[in-house]
Amino acid sequence: MTDTPPPRSGLRAGALDLGLVAVIGVASAAPGYSLAAALGLITAASGVKMPAMLLLAFVPMACIAIAFDQFNRIDPDCGTCFSWVTRTCGPSWGWMTGWAVIAADIVVMTSLAQISAQYSLGLVGTTPIAHPHIALALGVVWIAAMTWVCYRGITFSARLQTFLLLFEIGVLLALAGVMLHAVYAEARPQGLPASRTMFWPGGLPLHAWMDAMGVAIFIYWGWDTAVNVNAESSQPRRTPGRAAILSTLALVAVFVLLGTAALCWAGPHFLVTHQDDVLAALGLEAFGAPWNKLLHVVVLTSAIAATQTTILPTARTVLSMAEKGALPQHFQSIHPVHRIPTRATLWMGVASALWYLLLSQTTTAIVAESLQALNLLVAFYYGLSGLACAWHFHRQFRGVRGFLLQVAAPFAGGVALLWVMVYLMVWPSAESAQPNPWPLLMATGMMAIGFVLMLWQRWRGTRAGTFWTT
C-alpha cells in the first residue's frame, strides 16, 4: 500500500506536515470561543465535577478520532466519513452522512459570525444590541474574509491558523497560570483547591451527564478537519489520523487545565452566573483592565479561525461527493494556481452568509440555538462513522490491538454519541423548564432538506453506474 493521496483530488499534495495538520485540527475546535460559550453551561449541569465531565466527554471523541485514523489508512479521501460510510453502508447512508457534515458546518457558521461581530464591536466598547445592522454586516464581512483566506490556498490558510492558535493558546495558558497561582499562593482566600472529587463523575444523575455531554460534543467538535485535508498532507494515510488524535489530546489538556483553574479560582456559582461569556468575566477579575481585553481578542481570533477551518472541510466534502457523482460535476472544479475546490469553497461562503442573514431575522438567540442544533448533527455523523468503522473491520482485524482500535473503540464511541443524540432529542435539558423546540426543528429540518436533495440527485443520476449503483 503506497502512501499517496487520491490522484483524482487535484489538491496540493504534500503541502502540510504533521504539525500544520494538527494546528488545523486544534484551531477548528476553537478553544477560546468554545470555553467562553460552554464552560458555564457544563458547570451548570455538573457543578464541581465539571473537570470530570470534560474528561469523560473526551473518551467518545478519542474513540471516533481512532475510527477516523483507521478508516483514513485504507481510504485517504478528503470526503472522510461520507466516503467511508458509503463504502460500508451504501450510497444513501453515505450521502446523508456527507450532508450532515455540510449542514453542521453551515449551522455553526451563524454562531461564529455572530460571535465575531459581537467581539469586534466589544473591542470598541459597544454591543450588537446597540448596533444590530452593523453587527449583521460585520458577521457577513468575517464570513467573506475567511472564504477569501481559504480561496488563497491551503498553505496560506495553515500559516494564518498557526499564528492565531499560538496567540490563543498562549493567552489561555497565561490565564490558567494566573488563576492557579492565586489559589495556591493563598492570594485568593475564597479559592477552591483542586480535589479528587472534581475529576470523578460519580454521584451525578443521568440528566446531568447527558446535559454536560451534549455541550461537550460542541466543545470538542472540529478536530476532524485534520483528516479532511488528507489529500494535502504529507504521508496522507498516516499524518491526518495521527494529527486528529494529537488534536483531541491537545484539546482535552487545554480544556481540563482551564476548566480546573477556573473552578478553583472562581467556584461553580461564578461560572454559572457568567455562563454567557465565562472568559470575559474571568479575564476582568484575574487580569484586570486593560489586560482583560486580551480575552476579548482571544475569543474573536478563535471564532475567526474556526470560521476559516469550518469552510475547509465542507468544501472538501462537497468536492469528494461531486467526484463520486453524488453532487453535480461542476463542484469538482479546482483552482489552477491555489489548488483548492473553487466552486465548493465559494458556495460554502455564500450559503453560510445567506443562512446567517436568514436566521438573524427569525431568532434573537442565534448562538445558543445554532449550537444546540449543531450538537445533534455532529453526534449523528460522528456516531454513524464510528459504527461504520466497527462494521467494516469486524471481520478484518488482526489481534487484540486490531480489535481494540478498529472495532471496540469506534463502536463504543459511536454508540455513546448516538445515545447522546437520541437523549437530547427525546428528553429536554433539566435546566430548562420550557424547552426550546427550534434547535431540534433546525437540525431535523436540515436533514429533511438533505433527504429531499438526495432523492433528487438519485433521480437525476448525475453519473449513472458510479455512485448510486454501488
C-alpha positions, 0 to 999 in steps of 0.5 A, spaced: 500 500 500 503 506 497 502 512 501 499 517 496 493 521 496 487 520 491 490 522 484 483 524 482 483 530 488 487 535 484 489 538 491 496 540 493 499 534 495 504 534 500 503 541 502 502 540 510 506 536 515 504 533 521 504 539 525 500 544 520 495 538 520 494 538 527 494 546 528 488 545 523 485 540 527 486 544 534 484 551 531 477 548 528 475 546 535 476 553 537 478 553 544 477 560 546 470 561 543 468 554 545 470 555 553 467 562 553 460 559 550 460 552 554 464 552 560 458 555 564 453 551 561 457 544 563 458 547 570 451 548 570 449 541 569 455 538 573 457 543 578 464 541 581 465 535 577 465 539 571 473 537 570 470 530 570 465 531 565 470 534 560 474 528 561 469 523 560 466 527 554 473 526 551 473 518 551 467 518 545 471 523 541 478 519 542 474 513 540 471 516 533 478 520 532 481 512 532 475 510 527 477 516 523 485 514 523 483 507 521 478 508 516 483 514 513 489 508 512 485 504 507 481 510 504 485 517 504 479 521 501 478 528 503 470 526 503 472 522 510 466 519 513 461 520 507 466 516 503 467 511 508 460 510 510 458 509 503 463 504 502 460 500 508 453 502 508 451 504 501 450 510 497 444 513 501 447 512 508 453 515 505 450 521 502 446 523 508 452 522 512 456 527 507 450 532 508 450 532 515 457 534 515 455 540 510 449 542 514 453 542 521 458 546 518 453 551 515 449 551 522 455 553 526 457 558 521 451 563 524 454 562 531 461 564 529 459 570 525 455 572 530 460 571 535 465 575 531 461 581 530 459 581 537 467 581 539 469 586 534 464 591 536 466 589 544 473 591 542 470 598 541 466 598 547 459 597 544 454 591 543 450 588 537 444 590 541 446 597 540 448 596 533 444 590 530 445 592 522 452 593 523 453 587 527 449 583 521 454 586 516 460 585 520 458 577 521 457 577 513 464 581 512 468 575 517 464 570 513 467 573 506 474 574 509 475 567 511 472 564 504 477 569 501 483 566 506 481 559 504 480 561 496 488 563 497 490 556 498 491 551 503 498 553 505 496 560 506 490 558 510 495 553 515 500 559 516 494 564 518 491 558 523 498 557 526 499 564 528 492 565 531 492 558 535 499 560 538 496 567 540 490 563 543 493 558 546 498 562 549 493 567 552 489 561 555 495 558 558 497 565 561 490 565 564 490 558 567 497 560 570 494 566 573 488 563 576 492 557 579 497 561 582 492 565 586 489 559 589 495 556 591 499 562 593 493 563 598 492 570 594 485 568 593 482 566 600 475 564 597 479 559 592 477 552 591 483 547 591 483 542 586 480 535 589 479 528 587 472 529 587 472 534 581 475 529 576 470 523 578 463 523 575 460 519 580 454 521 584 451 525 578 444 523 575 443 521 568 440 528 566 446 531 568 451 527 564 447 527 558 446 535 559 454 536 560 455 531 554 451 534 549 455 541 550 461 537 550 460 534 543 460 542 541 466 543 545 470 538 542 467 538 535 472 540 529 478 536 530 476 532 524 478 537 519 485 534 520 483 528 516 479 532 511 485 535 508 488 528 507 489 529 500 494 535 502 498 532 507 504 529 507 504 521 508 496 522 507 494 515 510 498 516 516 499 524 518 491 526 518 489 520 523 495 521 527 494 529 527 486 528 529 488 524 535 494 529 537 488 534 536 483 531 541 489 530 546 491 537 545 484 539 546 482 535 552 489 538 556 487 545 554 480 544 556 481 540 563 487 545 565 482 551 564 476 548 566 480 546 573 483 553 574 477 556 573 473 552 578 478 553 583 479 560 582 472 562 581 467 556 584 461 553 580 456 559 582 461 564 578 461 560 572 454 559 572 452 566 573 457 568 567 455 562 563 454 567 557 461 569 556 465 565 562 472 568 559 470 575 559 468 575 566 474 571 568 479 575 564 476 582 568 477 579 575 484 575 574 487 580 569 484 586 570 483 592 565 486 593 560 489 586 560 482 583 560 481 585 553 486 580 551 480 575 552 476 579 548 481 578 542 482 571 544 475 569 543 474 573 536 481 570 533 478 563 535 471 564 532 475 567 526 479 561 525 474 556 526 470 560 521 476 559 516 477 551 518 469 550 518 469 552 510 475 547 509 472 541 510 465 542 507 468 544 501 472 538 501 466 534 502 462 537 497 468 536 492 469 528 494 461 527 493 461 531 486 467 526 484 463 520 486 457 523 482 453 524 488 453 532 487 453 535 480 460 535 476 461 542 476 463 542 484 469 538 482 472 544 479 479 546 482 483 552 482 489 552 477 494 556 481 491 555 489 489 548 488 483 548 492 475 546 490 473 553 487 466 552 486 465 548 493 469 553 497 465 559 494 458 556 495 460 554 502 461 562 503 455 564 500 450 559 503 453 560 510 452 568 509 445 567 506 443 562 512 446 567 517 442 573 514 436 568 514 436 566 521 438 573 524 431 575 522 427 569 525 431 568 532 434 573 537 438 567 540 442 565 534 448 562 538 445 558 543 440 555 538 445 554 532 449 550 537 444 546 540 442 544 533 449 543 531 450 538 537 445 533 534 448 533 527 455 532 529 453 526 534 449 523 528 455 523 523 460 522 528 456 516 531 454 513 524 462 513 522 464 510 528 459 504 527 461 504 520 468 503 522 466 497 527 462 494 521 467 494 516 473 491 520 469 486 524 471 481 520 478 484 518 482 485 524 488 482 526 489 481 534 487 484 540 490 491 538 486 490 531 480 489 535 481 494 540 482 500 535 478 498 529 472 495 532 471 496 540 473 503 540 469 506 534 463 502 536 463 504 543 464 511 541 459 511 536 454 508 540 455 513 546 454 519 541 448 516 538 445 515 545 447 522 546 443 524 540 437 520 541 437 523 549 437 530 547 432 529 542 427 525 546 428 528 553 429 536 554 435 539 558 433 539 566 435 546 566 430 548 562 423 548 564 420 550 557 424 547 552 426 550 546 423 546 540 427 550 534 434 547 535 431 540 534 426 543 528 433 546 525 437 540 525 431 535 523 429 540 518 436 540 515 436 533 514 429 533 511 432 538 506 438 533 505 433 527 504 429 531 499 436 533 495 438 526 495 432 523 492 433 528 487 440 527 485 438 519 485 433 521 480 437 525 476 443 520 476 448 525 475 453 519 473 449 513 472 453 506 474 458 510 479 455 512 485 448 510 486 449 503 483 454 501 488 
